[in-house]
Amino acid sequence: MNYDELALSLHAQYKGKITTKLRDDSQLDREKLSAYYTPGVAAVSKAIADDPTLLPTYTWTNNLVAVISDGSAVLGLGDIGPKGSMPVMEGKSLLFKHFADIDSIPIILDVHTADEIVSVVKAIAPSFGAINLEDISAPKCFDVEERLKAELDIPVFHDDQHGTAVVVLAGLINAMKVTKKELADCKIVTIGAGAAGTAIIKLLHKYGVGSLVAVDSKGIICESRNDLNSEKQALLPFIDGSGSGSLENAIVDADIFIGVSKPGVLTQSMVKTMANQPIIFALANPTPEIMPDEAKAAGAAVVATGRSDFANQVNNALVFPGIFRGALDNKVSAITDEHKIAAAKVIASFVEMPTADNIIPSVFDERLVPAIAKVIC
């Protein structure tokens, strides 16, 4: 199947992926029109003006998410601009509606500094029940999310960071069952210290692991390096920053490799230096850090990628519909690390008997969204 050709054909045929429809789909007569619009709607506006907490009672903000991007880090395409990002934002809205029956509006911003993005999102936030940030480049995305979380009274979630981290944790929980190991005893090596890598490191640290070593394009992130930006310096409390060297040095005796970097950085010879029954999460898209067959040939016990054509796909769509469904339904104003860990445990629980090729449930498992939503409270 040529998915490029199919995608172009379907998008052209339907002129995009989403639309809006009326919640009250019964016939619109003069009486209803007078209630939904003038003069009746004035009473609803006055009620909300007198008590702003009534906004979700009387409007669609009870089920409405803004999907926001500036197009600066789209998939593996990089900074392709806001217009190029629109098909991806529409795709996110499709997933919100299909999996969780959540209405969402894709919003592409032709502003690119953290100050500009924060200002725009704050200005439009009263129209929504929650904010999903998408495909905003690091390190800008960290600043944008933290400021919006502090300044808004509705949930703000950067799925590129936290959705990935939640599914990684879920997969590792089940990989431990396959390999008969404990995360608290494992040495984990991550490569890629951008949005996803940073969130993975922080969530695994919160969950409790034996040792975390972080690697970027210049080698092990450690206290002795004088070239670390502020974001990488902020990672030091969460990792073992005492070592130095390259990925090849870091990977020795590691139980787990997590890659969110680029193709080909992990070799079979490196895998062979890892601990017994190593676990490989090679999540670079579309081409992973090492191909699954190569990793298995080198001794990997469990391999996960971000691709749907291999076993164990780490897919954010497993996470965000349920998290937002729970946040909206349970009137949660902030999504916490505790929520993320609870969601990871729920996802892991849907694989009753994990095997090397089955540590992550299907995104089409209809039990996932309501089960995740239940723990976001």
LUMSEVEX-807808 format. One record per residue (C-alpha): residue in one letter; x, y, z. Coordinates in pm, whole numbers, padded with zeros to 5 digits, always signed. Example, Ala and Ser with C-alpha at 12.3 -4.5 7.8 and 13.67 -1.06 7.14 Angstrom:
2
A+01230-00450+00780S+01367-00106+00714
***
This chain:
377
M+00000+00000+00000N+00135+00342-00099Y+00012+00551+00195D+00146+00874+00047E-00077+00837-00258L-00375+00721-00050A-00337+01015+00189L-00323+01271-00091S-00628+01113-00256L-00842+01097+00060H-00754+01449+00174A-00841+01588-00169Q-01163+01389-00193Y-01301+01505+00144K-01129+01847+00154G-00981+01766+00493K-01092+01540+00776I-01326+01727+01011T-01638+01944+01016T-01895+02066+01270K-02257+01970+01320L-02546+02080+01539R-02589+01911+01875D-02963+01963+01855D-03028+01800+01519S-03405+01827+01538Q-03581+02068+01306L-03491+02433+01361D-03820+02620+01380R-03895+02984+01462E-03942+02911+01834K-03605+02736+01867L-03431+03000+01659S-03561+03264+01897A-03421+03066+02189Y-03086+02967+02041Y-03028+03311+01892T-03197+03645+01945P-03378+03731+02166G-03344+03426+02395V-02967+03385+02382A-02924+03713+02569A-03050+03544+02886V-02781+03276+02852S-02509+03535+02791K-02619+03731+03097A-02621+03417+03311I-02261+03338+03209A-02151+03699+03258D-02294+03688+03611D-02139+03346+03682P-01851+03248+03446T-01848+02893+03586L-02168+02835+03388L-01979+02858+03057P-01943+02477+03017T-02304+02429+03128Y-02445+02641+02848T-02184+02609+02570W-01977+02346+02395T-01666+02431+02600N-01759+02128+02815N-01628+01910+02534L-01398+02134+02330V-01019+02119+02293A-00792+02355+02100V-00523+02169+01904I-00249+02429+01864S+00077+02432+01669D+00316+02682+01513G+00442+02416+01270S+00797+02430+01401A+00847+02056+01467V+00602+01857+01256L+00647+01478+01263G+00990+01404+01116L+00953+01691+00871G+01084+01960+01104D+00998+02329+01075I+00757+02327+00780G+00549+02621+00898P+00192+02657+01022K+00012+02583+00693G+00209+02262+00644S+00109+02152+00994M-00267+02182+00937P-00319+01825+00805V-00153+01689+01120M-00364+01910+01347E-00678+01797+01164G-00560+01441+01213K-00536+01502+01586S-00892+01632+01582L-01002+01319+01396L-00851+01103+01671F-01011+01311+01946K-01354+01265+01790H-01321+00902+01685F-01174+00762+02005A-01320+00990+02275D-01607+01182+02110I-01429+01507+02194D-01483+01810+01972S-01165+01996+01883I-01051+02279+01661P-00709+02280+01493I-00545+02620+01525I-00222+02699+01342L-00024+03001+01460D+00192+03219+01240V+00387+03335+01545H+00693+03152+01670T+00844+03292+01989A+00737+03158+02327D+00605+03501+02426E+00391+03527+02112I+00250+03174+02140V+00166+03217+02508S-00001+03551+02441V-00218+03413+02160V-00320+03098+02347K-00410+03295+02659A-00622+03528+02447I-00828+03246+02293A-00834+03010+02594P-01180+03123+02719S-01327+02959+02407F-01208+02612+02510G-01224+02352+02783A-00863+02237+02737I-00549+02305+02531N-00350+02042+02339L-00012+02175+02224E+00131+01997+01923D+00448+01997+01713I+00616+02297+01878S+00993+02272+01872A+01215+02225+02176P+01325+02403+02388K+01050+02656+02314C+00779+02399+02387F+00893+02360+02750D+00861+02731+02821V+00526+02758+02642E+00370+02467+02828E+00495+02563+03173R+00378+02922+03138L+00037+02825+03009K-00010+02566+03284A+00070+02835+03541E-00148+03105+03387L-00460+02918+03268D-00731+02747+03472I-00793+02473+03213P-00578+02165+03132V-00275+02221+02908F-00104+01912+02766H+00186+01888+02519D+00121+01545+02371D+00457+01517+02191Q+00615+01517+02536H+00379+01351+02774G+00180+01120+02552T+00502+00957+02437A+00630+00931+02793V+00312+00763+02916V+00313+00496+02645V+00686+00432+02698L+00624+00374+03069A+00328+00145+02991G+00541-00057+02751L+00826-00085+03000I+00592-00203+03276N+00496-00496+03054A+00848-00549+02919M+00954-00608+03279K+00704-00894+03299V+00851-01049+02985T+01214-01023+03100K+01148-01087+03471K+01321-00765+03568E+01229-00471+03792L+01243-00112+03667A+01382-00007+04003D+01691-00216+03927C+01737-00126+03560K+01993+00093+03392I+01818+00295+03122V+01995+00484+02844T+01804+00744+02645I+01923+00923+02334G+01752+01243+02227A+01701+01524+02477G+01425+01712+02298A+01058+01730+02391A+00983+01357+02409G+01319+01256+02555T+01297+01511+02835A+00944+01407+02929I+01037+01036+02923I+01332+01095+03152K+01130+01298+03402L+00837+01054+03412L+01061+00747+03452H+01249+00925+03730K+00918+01001+03900Y+00809+00638+03864G+01135+00514+04011V+01408+00346+03807G+01752+00225+03895S+01965+00455+03681L+01902+00696+03393V+02175+00800+03151A+02090+01064+02890V+02278+01107+02563D+02254+01381+02302S+02433+01437+01971K+02752+01531+02155G+02758+01242+02401I+02653+01168+02757I+02483+01460+02930C+02695+01508+03239E+02797+01768+03493S+03147+01805+03346R+03020+01932+03009N+03035+02307+02957D+02814+02313+02646L+02478+02228+02805N+02191+02467+02743S+01956+02555+03028E+01712+02274+02944K+01983+02007+02953Q+02127+02152+03273A+01778+02119+03420L+01788+01745+03337L+02088+01679+03562P+01882+01620+03881F+01693+01341+03701I+01988+01150+03550D+02323+01000+03635G+02542+01292+03535S+02869+01154+03663G+02986+00972+03350S+03114+01091+03017G+03168+00961+02664S+02948+00854+02374L+02639+00636+02334E+02875+00346+02279N+03016+00402+02629A+02678+00466+02790I+02507+00157+02651V+02743-00095+02816D+02549-00308+03067A+02229-00111+03009D+01903-00303+03051I+01695-00062+02843F+01762+00164+02544I+01510+00437+02459G+01570+00630+02139V+01391+00946+02031S+01664+01071+01802K+01752+00965+01448P+01794+00651+01236G+02092+00423+01270V+02250+00556+01590L+02223+00218+01765T+02427-00065+01618Q+02414-00440+01669S+02758-00431+01830M+02624-00183+02088V+02323-00404+02163K+02559-00696+02226T+02730-00499+02505M+02402-00444+02693A+02288-00645+02994N+02118-00982+02960Q+01779-00969+02782P+01805-00606+02672I+01497-00402+02588I+01507-00169+02287F+01258+00114+02234A+01375+00262+01902L+01116+00533+01848A+01259+00757+01577N+01006+00799+01296P+00974+00687+01026T+01306+00499+01051P+01406+00379+01400E+01748+00398+01561I+01787+00027+01481M+01553-00197+01283P+01369-00459+01491D+01514-00759+01308E+01867-00626+01358A+01806-00562+01727K+01661-00909+01781A+01950-01070+01593A+02187-00893+01832G+02006-01038+02134A+01725-00793+02217A+01449-00958+02418V+01183-00693+02349V+01175-00431+02073A+00929-00143+02032T+00912+00126+01763G+00683+00412+01668R+00565+00234+01353S+00239+00050+01295D+00399-00212+01069F+00606-00360+01354A+00502-00514+01684N+00478-00295+01994Q+00393+00043+01846V+00444+00334+02087N+00153+00551+01975N+00036+00867+02152A-00319+00797+02035L-00336+00538+02313V-00311+00816+02570F-00441+01161+02491P-00806+01081+02410G-00857+00919+02749I-00661+01183+02939F-00863+01468+02786R-01191+01275+02824G-01120+01240+03195A-01000+01598+03236L-01314+01740+03072D-01561+01506+03241N-01405+01531+03586K-01336+01907+03566V-00963+01860+03619S-00774+02188+03585A-00423+02043+03555I-00282+01710+03434T-00020+01591+03682D+00258+01333+03686E+00035+01120+03904H-00230+01127+03631K+00030+01022+03371I+00156+00731+03581A-00200+00618+03651A-00273+00629+03277A+00039+00425+03200K-00065+00158+03448V-00411+00142+03293I-00267+00102+02943A-00029-00171+03060S-00313-00357+03229F-00492-00414+02898V-00223-00661+02793E-00317-00948+03021M-00027-01180+02932P+00260-00974+02783T+00495-01138+02536A+00799-01010+02350D+00577-00902+02060N+00279-00788+02266I+00353-00536+02540I+00126-00251+02424P-00249-00279+02357S-00415-00181+02031V-00520+00180+01987F-00855+00038+01872D-00929-00126+02209E-01256+00047+02300R-01198-00010+02672L-00897+00222+02685V-01053+00568+02676P-01313+00514+02955A-01059+00332+03171I-00798+00608+03137A-01062+00878+03185K-01164+00721+03513V-00820+00778+03670I-00789+01141+03553C-00969+01288+03850
***
